Amino acid sequence: MLRAMLYTPVLAAVLAGGTSAHAQSSPRQLKPVEIKSEPVKDSFTVAAVGDIIYLRPMLKTIERRSPDMLQILRSADITVGNLETTVLDLRTFKGSPQAESGGTWMLADPKIIDDLQAMGFDVVTDANNHATDWGVEGLTTTLDLLDRAGITHAGAGPTVSAARQPGYADLSFGRVGVVAATSTFTPMSRASDALGAVNGRPGVNAIRTQQIGLVNPDDLAVLKRFTGTSGDKPVELGQLKFRAASAATVPMQLDYDADPRDIAANLLAVRLAKENGNFVMFSLHNHEFGAELDMPATFAVQLAHQVIDAGADMFIGHGPHVLRGIEIYKGKPIFYSLGNFAMMNNSLDVGPSDIFEQFNVDPRSTTLPEVLTARNAQVFAAAEYFESVIPVTCFTNGKLAEILLYPLDLGTTSSGSSHGVPAMADAVVGRRILQRLRRLSEPFGTKISIEGNIGHIKAPGAGHCGAAKGYAG
C-alpha cells in the first residue's frame, strides 16, 4: 500500500530515466473557487456610534449621568465605533507630535481603553485623519494597547496591506469581519507596502480622492477655451479639475473621484472578510460632502453600494462630526454619518507648541482648553455637532428586521469638562435630532417613525425588535 502511494508520475518518470514531470510542465494554473459564506442564522443586534473623541477616563461620571446609554451599548451583541485619537502615556512615549495634525493633536489617557471595554465596545476602527497626530510611534502604541485589551480593530497597521486586512471578532452568533478606510487623512498618514529593500510605512488604509469642481456648462465652455481642452475630458487648471454640473444654473459645487486602485483593494478586503466570516461591516471616515455638510459626497454613496455588492452587511460612515442620512440598500443598512459619540477635544491638558503658534497665543498666559474652546466656538458652534444617535440594528435569521435610533446629547448647553461627553438626549433635544435625521434620510427613500424618544426603521414584513432593556425612551 505504501509503495503504491509513493509511486507517483514524477517518480515513474525518474525511474524510467526520463525527465521530471515538473520540468516538462508549465506552472500549474489554479482556477479560483467561489466561496459562499455561511449566513448568520441567529437573531442578533449591532450598536454603532460615530467618532469617539474620548480623551480622559470618565466612566464613573457617565454611569451616574446616563446609565441608560451604557445599557444600550452593553446590551448589543456587538458594539462598534471609530476611535479618533492617539492613546499614549507621555511619560514613557519616545515619539513626538508631527508637524501636521488632523486638526488637533488628539491625545488620550491609556485608561480610556479600559473605559471603552467597560462601556461595551467590541470593535473600534482606526482609519481617520488623527491616527498619526503623534507619528507612527503613536499609532503603533495605540494599536498595541487595543491588542492587549482584546478589542478588535481595523483600518491601520504596519503596511497598507495590514491596514486593509479585516479585523475579526468571534461572537456567539458568528464571526464578524470589519474593514475600515478613510478618505480624509494627512499626507504622512497613508500606509504603504514594502518593496525590495525598502520597508513598508505604517499608517492608515487611505482611499485617495481627486477634488472636482462642478460648474454650469457655460462656465465650463469658457474654461475649455482657456485651457484648450476638447471632448468630454475634465478641464484641468493646475491641480484643479472641473466638470459640468447637471443643472445649468447651479453655482460651483465640489465632487470627488475616488482612486480606482484603492477602491478595488478595499472591495477585495470586503470579499475576504465575507469568505472568512459570517457578517461584515465596512467603516468609512470621510469629511468630504455633497451640496451641504450633512449630505454625503457622491463617491461615498457609490462606495457604500459597492461594498455591499461585494459582501458587506453594513456600512458605517463618520467624519464630518454631524449626522447624515440612512439608506437601506438591498436590505442592508447604510449610515452615511453617525456624527460624534464623544467630542472632548476641548479638554486636552497638554499639546504641542504648534497649537499656540497657529492662533498666535502665548502658552505662558493661556491654557490649552481656553485656546481650543475659542477655536471650537468658531468651527463647531452649531448644536448639530453635539447631537447624534446610537442606532441599534436588529437582525433576524441574518436579515435586517429593524433599526432603533436612540438620540444622544453631547452637552449642547454645557461647558468645560462636561462639554462633548455623551448622554441620552431629553425629549425636546431627542425629537429635534430624530426629526433632522428623518429629513436627511428621506432622499434615500428611508422612512423613520418616531415613537416617544426612539426612532424606528422597520424592514417590510419584519417584526418589532423592542427597545433596549432599561430604556423606555
N, C-alpha and C positions, 0 to 999 in steps of 0.2 A: 504493500500500500504506500509506504513512504517513498519507495523508488518511483512509483507511478506519479506521485505528486511532484517530485523533483524533476521529472523528465519533461521539461518544457520545450517549446520550439527553439528557444535560444540554445539550450543545452544540446538539443538534437543537431543543430547546425554546427556547433563546435565539435561534437563527437564525429560528425561526418567529414570534418576537415574543411567545412565551408566557412563563409563569412557570417559573423553575428547578425542576427535579425535586426538588432538595434542599429547596426552600422548601415544596413540596407534601407531601412525605412526612414521617412522624414518624421519630424516631431509630431507626436500624436495630437490630433485636433479634438478638443473636448466640446461637445455641444452643451451649452448651459441648460439646466433643468429648471423649469418654472416651479417655484416653491410657494405653496399656499399655506398661509399662517392659520394655525388653529384658532378660531374665534373664541372670544370670551363667552361662556355660557351662563355665568352667574350674573346677578344684578350687583352693581357697584356704583359708587359716586366719586366724582373728581371735583375738588375745590381748587380754584385757581385765583391768583392775585397778580397784580402788575409789578411795578418796581418796588423793591424792598430796599429803601434807603434808611436802614435801621442801624444807627451808629453806636448806641450805648445800651447796655442791658437795662430793660425797663419792665421785665416780665411781672414783677410783683405789682407794679402800678397798673399795668394793663389787666391783670387778673382782678384787681379791685374795681377798675373803671368799667371793664367790658368783658365780663366772664362769658356772656352770650356769644361774643365774637370768637373767643377761643374755643367754645364748644362747637361752633360751626367748622372751624379749621380742623379740630381734633376728631370730629365725628366722621369726616370723609374718609373713604378708603385710601385715597391718595391726595396729597396737598402739594401744590407746586407754585413757585414764584420766581421772579428774576432778582437775583442778588446784585444790586448795583452799587457795590462798594468794594474797596480792598480791606481785608481783615488782617491786622498785624499788630504786634507789640513793638512800639518804637524803642523800647529799652534794649531789645535784642536784635532788632532788624538791622541788616547790613546794607540794605539798598538805600535809595534816595528818591525823592519826588522827581518826576520827569519835567522837562522844560515845558511840555504841553500836556494839559489835563483834559478830561472830558467836559470841563466846565467848572468844576470844583475838585480839589484834591480830596476825594472821599476817603475816609479813614474810620474804620470801625474797631471797637474793642473785641479781642478774641472771644470774650464771654458771650457775645451775641450769638455765636454758633450754638451754644447750649440753649439760649432762649428760643431760637428758631426750631430747634429739635423739640423743645417742650411745648411750643405752640402747635406742633403737629406737622411741620414741613418735612416731607419725604424727599422732595426733589427741588433743587434750585438750578437756574441757568446762569451762566457767567459771561455770555456774549453780549457786551454792551460797551458804550463809549467811556466808561470809568474803569474798565478791567485793568488797565495798565497805568493808572494815575501814579502809582508808586513803582513803575517799571515792571519788567518781567519777574523781578525778585518778589515784588508784592503780589503779583498774580500767582506765582508758584506757592508762596506762603499761604494764600487764601485757599487754593485747591488742596494743599496738604491738610489744612485744618478741617475742611469738609470731609476729606477721606477718613481722617481719624475719628470724626463724629459719625461716620457711616451714612452721611447724607449724599444721595446720588446727585451728580452734577453733569452738565454738558455745555458745550459751546466754547471752551478754551482748553489749551493744552500745550505741550512742548513743541508741537508742529501743527501745521494746518490739518494734516490727516487725523491727528489725535483730537484736534478741536472739533472736527466734523464727526468724529466717532460717536455713535449713540451712547448715552448713559442708560443703564438698566436698573430698574427696581423690581425685585421679586416680591410679589404680594400674594395674598391669599387667593385672589381671583385670577391671577395670571402674571405674566411678565410684561412690565411697562417699559417701552423704549422712548427715549427723549432725544431729539435732535434740536440744537439751538444755534441760531445765527444772528448776526447784527449787520444792518446796512448803514448804521451810524457809528463811526469809530475814528479814533485819531490815527494819523498816518503810521505811527510806530507800533500800533497795537495789532496790526494784521499779522497773523501767523504765517509761516512758510515751511515747506518741507526741505529736508537736506538734499544736497546734490553733490555727489562725489565726495571730495574732501571738505566741502562746506557744510557746516552744521545747520540744522533747521532752526527756525526762530520761534520761540514761544509767543503765544498771543491768542487772538480770538478767531473764530470762524466768521470771516467777513464776507458779505455779499457786496461787491463793488457796484456803484451806480454812476451813471453819467447824467448830470442835470440837463434838462431840455427846456427851453423857453417856448411856450405855445403862444403864438401871435396870430392876429387875424390875417387872412390871405393877402390883403392889400399891403400890409406892413411886410409880410414875408416876401412879396414880389420885389419890394424896394431892397430888402436885404440880399435877395438873389442877384439883382443887378449890381449891387455894390460889391459883392464878393465873386461874381462871375459863376455862381452855382447854377447848374441846369438839372432838369429832371426832378425826380421825387426825393433826391438825397437831402438830408437835413443841411441847413445852412450853417457853416462853421465860421465863427468870428473869434479868432484867438482860441481860448479854451471853452468858449460858449457855443452851444448848438441851438438851433431854432427849427421848429416845425409849425405847420399851420394848425390853428385851433379849429374845432368843429363849428363854432359859431362865429359869424362874420364880425360881430360887434364886441366880442369878449375882450377884456383887457388882457395883457400878458399874464399867463399863469405858468406855474412850474410843473414839469413832468419829469420822470426819471426812466432811464433804460438800465435794466439790471444786466450785469455781465453774464452772458450765457454759460461761460465756463463754471462760474460759481453756482449758478442755478442747477446745472447738470450734476455737479458734485454733491449738492445738498439733496437732490432728488434720489441719487444713488444711496446716500446715507439713510434716507427715509425707507427706501426699499429694503436695505439691510436690516434696519430696526424692525420692520414688519416681519421679515423672514425669521428673525431670531427672537421675536417677541409676540405678544398677543394683542397689545394695544399700544398705539404710537401717538405721541404728542410732538408737534413742531412749534418751536418758540422763535419769534422774530422781534428783535429790538429795532425800532425804526422811528426816527424823528421826522422823516420826510412826510409831506402831507399833500392832499389834493387841493381843492378850491379853498378850504378852510383848515385850520389846525386840527379840528375834530373829525376830519374826513381822511380816510386812507389814500395814499398815493396809488395810482393805477397799477404800478408794478407789484405792490403789496397784495392787492386783490388778486392779481393774476397768480402770484406765488402761492397764496393761500389755496387757490383752486388746484394748482399744480401739485402741491404736496399731498393733498387729499387724494387726487387721482393716482399718486404714486404709492399710497397706502396709509397715510396718516389718518388718524381718527379724530384729531382735534388740532386746531390752530390757535395759538395764544400770542397775541400781539401786545406790545408795550413800548414805551419810549417817549411819546410826546407829553407824558405826565397829565393827560386828560383822557376821558373816556371817548371811545369811538364805537360805531355801531356793531351789531351782531348779525351774522348771516348763518343760515342753515343751508349748507351746500351738499347735495347728495346724501342728506340725512346726517351730516357731520357738522358740529358747531365750529364757527369761526368767530373769535373775539378779536376784532381789529385793534383794539387797545383797551386794557383794563386799568389805565391810569396808574395811580400810585397806591401801594399798600401802606408804606411809611415814607415820609418826606422830611427827615430830620436833618437836612443839610445845613440848617441854620444853627445847629447846636454843637458844631465842632469846637473843641478846646484849643487845638493846635493845627497849624498848617504851614506850608512853605511861605517864605517871604514874598514869593511871586504874587500871592493873593493881594497883599497890601500894596505892592507896586502897581498892580493892574488898576487900582482905584485911587492911586496917589494918596495913600493914607499912612500915617506914621504908626508902626506897631508898638511904639513906646508909649503911646497915649490912647490907643484904641484896641478893644478886644476883638477877636475874630468873630464871635457871634454878632457884634454890632455891625461889622462890615457885611457879613452875609445876610443879616436881616434887612439892611438897607438895600442890598442888591436884590434880594427876593421881593422886596416891596415894588421894585420896578419890573422884574422879569416874571414873577409868579404872584402878581397882585390879585388876579381873578380867583373867586371861590372855587371854580371848576378844577383847579389844580389840587385841591384838598378834599374833593368829593369823588368817591369811587364806589365799586361794588365788589362783592365776593360772589361769583357765580358758582353754584354747586350743580354740576351736571349729573343727572341720573341716567344710568344705562340699564336696560333690562334685556337679557339674552344678547348682550353685546351691542344693542341698538339704542339710539337716543330715545329716551322717554320724556324727559322734562328738564328744564333749566330753571333753578330757583336763583333769584337775584337779590342779594342782601346788601343794602346800601351802607356805605362807610362814610364817616366824618372824621377827617384827619386834623380836627381842630381849626375849623374855618373861623371861629370867633376867639380863639385862644392865642396866647403869645408866649414867648420864652420857651421853656423846656417842654411845654405841652403842645406846642405847635408842630404839626406833622406826625403826631402819634395817633395810630388808628383806634377807632371805637365804632360801635354801631351807631348809625345816624338816628336822630329822633324822627318823629312822624313828619314834621314840617320839612326838614332837610332831606329826609329819605324820599318823600314824594317828589320833591324837586329833582333829585338825582334820577329817579326811575322815569319820570316824565321826559327828562332830557335824553336818557338812553333809549326810550321808546321812539322819540323823534329821530334820533340818529340811526336807528335800526330800520325804520320804515322804508328807506330807499332800497334796502336789501330784501324786502318782502317779508320781514320778520315782524310778527305781532307779539307785543308784550302786554299782558294783562297785569293790573296792579290790584292786589288783594291785601288790605292792611298796609304793612310796610315791606312787603315782599313782591318782587316782580316774578312773573311766570311766563315761560315759553314752553308750550306743550307740543310734542310731536303728534301728528294726526293719529287718532285711534289709540294713543298711549294712555296709560293710567296716571294717576297722581302720585308723585313720589313722596309728598309730605314735607313739611318744614323741618328744619334741623331741630334735634332734641333740645329742649330748654329755651327755644327762641320762638315766640309766638308772632313776632312782627308787630 
